[in-house]
Amino acid sequence: GKGKVSAFEVRIPLVVQQEPAPVAEETGEDDVTRVLLADDNRDAADSRAMLLRKKGHEVFVAYDGVQALKECLLHRPDVAVLDLGMPGLNGFEVAERLRHTPGMERTFLIALTGWGQQGDRERSKAAGFDAHLTKPADIGKLLALLRNAKERTRA
């Protein structure tokens, strides 16, 4: 009420890094991974794209399966990260079509989805996916897969 005072205290913990984070070396264009992110959750897709761009990747974004397929054909990414439950064409359908498209057979396909049951994993493998991650995405695992994918495409 009138004449009374309130005091608030906000405490924010200080995070101290034990070891400095490794600094990414400047790399040539050949070391850039071209990534397509496809997810009908625009906020999730855009935030993942921003993070991957900060890590030095060239990123394209699609918000449905039809757009994902068009972007893949246009940009020929090294890696396509596909949500399985997208409208238009779902991630399974996009993967199957990419596997039968000349020049896209070696694209590293990652399913990124809320569907994590064993049957979902088996179905994604049968559709042609190389890896299956469940949401929320562990960014460390995603970055490791991107590194592995780039090494595989060079072989």
C-alpha positions as CSV (number, residue, x, y, z in Angstrom):
1,G,0.0,0.0,0.0
2,K,0.9,3.6,0.1
3,G,4.0,4.5,2.1
4,K,5.2,0.9,2.2
5,V,8.4,-0.3,0.5
6,S,9.3,-3.5,-1.2
7,A,12.8,-4.7,-1.9
8,F,13.7,-7.3,-4.5
9,E,17.0,-9.0,-5.0
10,V,17.9,-10.8,-8.2
11,R,20.8,-13.3,-8.2
12,I,22.3,-14.5,-11.4
13,P,24.9,-17.2,-11.1
14,L,28.3,-16.5,-12.6
15,V,29.4,-19.3,-14.9
16,V,33.2,-19.7,-15.0
17,Q,34.7,-21.7,-17.8
18,Q,37.5,-24.0,-16.6
19,E,39.1,-24.1,-20.0
20,P,38.7,-21.6,-22.8
21,A,36.4,-22.7,-25.5
22,P,38.3,-23.7,-28.7
23,V,38.3,-21.0,-31.3
24,A,37.2,-22.1,-34.7
25,E,39.9,-21.7,-37.3
26,E,39.3,-19.8,-40.4
27,T,38.5,-22.4,-43.0
28,G,38.3,-22.3,-46.8
29,E,35.0,-22.6,-48.6
30,D,35.6,-26.3,-49.0
31,D,35.3,-26.8,-45.3
32,V,31.9,-25.1,-45.0
33,T,29.0,-27.6,-44.6
34,R,25.9,-26.7,-46.6
35,V,22.9,-27.5,-44.4
36,L,19.2,-27.6,-45.0
37,L,17.1,-27.3,-41.9
38,A,13.4,-28.2,-42.5
39,D,10.9,-27.9,-39.6
40,D,7.3,-26.6,-39.5
41,N,8.1,-25.0,-36.2
42,R,9.5,-21.7,-37.6
43,D,11.0,-20.6,-34.3
44,A,12.9,-23.8,-33.8
45,A,14.2,-23.9,-37.4
46,D,15.3,-20.2,-37.3
47,S,17.1,-20.5,-34.0
48,R,18.9,-23.7,-35.1
49,A,19.8,-21.9,-38.4
50,M,21.2,-18.9,-36.5
51,L,23.3,-21.2,-34.3
52,L,24.7,-23.2,-37.2
53,R,25.5,-20.0,-39.1
54,K,27.5,-18.7,-36.1
55,K,29.4,-22.0,-36.2
56,G,30.4,-21.3,-39.8
57,H,27.9,-23.4,-41.7
58,E,26.0,-22.3,-44.8
59,V,22.3,-22.8,-43.8
60,F,19.1,-22.9,-45.8
61,V,15.7,-23.2,-44.1
62,A,12.4,-24.7,-45.1
63,Y,9.1,-24.8,-43.2
64,D,7.4,-27.7,-44.9
65,G,8.3,-30.8,-46.9
66,V,7.5,-29.4,-50.3
67,Q,9.7,-26.4,-49.7
68,A,12.4,-28.7,-48.2
69,L,12.6,-30.7,-51.4
70,K,12.8,-27.6,-53.5
71,E,15.6,-26.1,-51.4
72,C,17.5,-29.4,-51.5
73,L,17.3,-29.4,-55.3
74,L,18.3,-25.8,-55.6
75,H,21.1,-25.7,-53.1
76,R,22.4,-29.3,-53.0
77,P,23.3,-29.4,-49.3
78,D,25.8,-31.7,-47.8
79,V,23.4,-32.4,-44.9
80,A,19.6,-32.2,-44.7
81,V,18.1,-32.0,-41.2
82,L,14.4,-32.9,-41.6
83,D,11.5,-32.9,-39.1
84,L,9.4,-36.0,-39.7
85,G,6.0,-34.5,-39.1
86,M,5.9,-31.7,-41.6
87,P,2.9,-30.7,-43.7
88,G,2.9,-31.2,-47.5
89,L,5.4,-33.9,-47.6
90,N,6.6,-35.4,-44.3
91,G,10.3,-36.0,-43.6
92,F,10.0,-39.6,-44.6
93,E,8.7,-38.7,-48.0
94,V,11.3,-36.0,-48.5
95,A,14.1,-38.5,-47.6
96,E,12.8,-41.2,-49.9
97,R,12.6,-38.7,-52.8
98,L,16.1,-37.4,-52.2
99,R,17.5,-40.9,-52.1
100,H,16.1,-41.4,-55.6
101,T,17.2,-38.0,-57.0
102,P,20.4,-38.0,-59.1
103,G,23.1,-36.0,-57.3
104,M,21.4,-36.2,-53.9
105,E,22.0,-39.9,-53.1
106,R,25.0,-39.0,-50.9
107,T,23.4,-36.2,-49.0
108,F,23.6,-37.0,-45.3
109,L,20.1,-37.1,-43.9
110,I,19.3,-36.4,-40.2
111,A,15.8,-37.0,-38.8
112,L,15.2,-34.4,-36.1
113,T,11.8,-35.2,-34.5
114,G,9.8,-35.6,-31.4
115,W,9.2,-39.2,-32.5
116,G,11.8,-41.3,-30.7
117,Q,10.3,-44.8,-30.4
118,Q,12.3,-47.8,-31.8
119,G,9.7,-48.1,-34.6
120,D,10.2,-44.5,-35.6
121,R,14.0,-45.0,-35.7
122,E,13.5,-48.1,-37.9
123,R,11.1,-46.3,-40.2
124,S,13.5,-43.3,-40.6
125,K,16.4,-45.7,-41.4
126,A,14.2,-47.5,-44.0
127,A,13.4,-44.1,-45.6
128,G,17.1,-43.4,-46.1
129,F,18.1,-41.3,-43.0
130,D,21.7,-41.7,-41.8
131,A,20.9,-40.5,-38.3
132,H,17.9,-39.9,-36.0
133,L,17.8,-37.3,-33.3
134,T,14.9,-36.5,-31.0
135,K,13.8,-33.1,-29.9
136,P,14.9,-31.0,-28.2
137,A,18.0,-31.3,-30.2
138,D,21.3,-31.8,-28.4
139,I,23.4,-29.2,-30.3
140,G,26.6,-31.1,-29.5
141,K,25.3,-34.2,-31.2
142,L,24.0,-32.2,-34.2
143,L,27.4,-30.5,-34.6
144,A,29.2,-33.9,-34.3
145,L,26.9,-35.3,-37.0
146,L,27.7,-32.3,-39.3
147,R,31.4,-32.9,-38.9
148,N,31.0,-36.6,-39.6
149,A,28.8,-35.9,-42.6
150,K,31.3,-33.5,-44.1
151,E,34.1,-36.1,-43.7
152,R,31.9,-38.7,-45.3
153,T,31.1,-36.6,-48.3
154,R,34.8,-36.0,-49.0
155,A,35.6,-39.7,-49.0
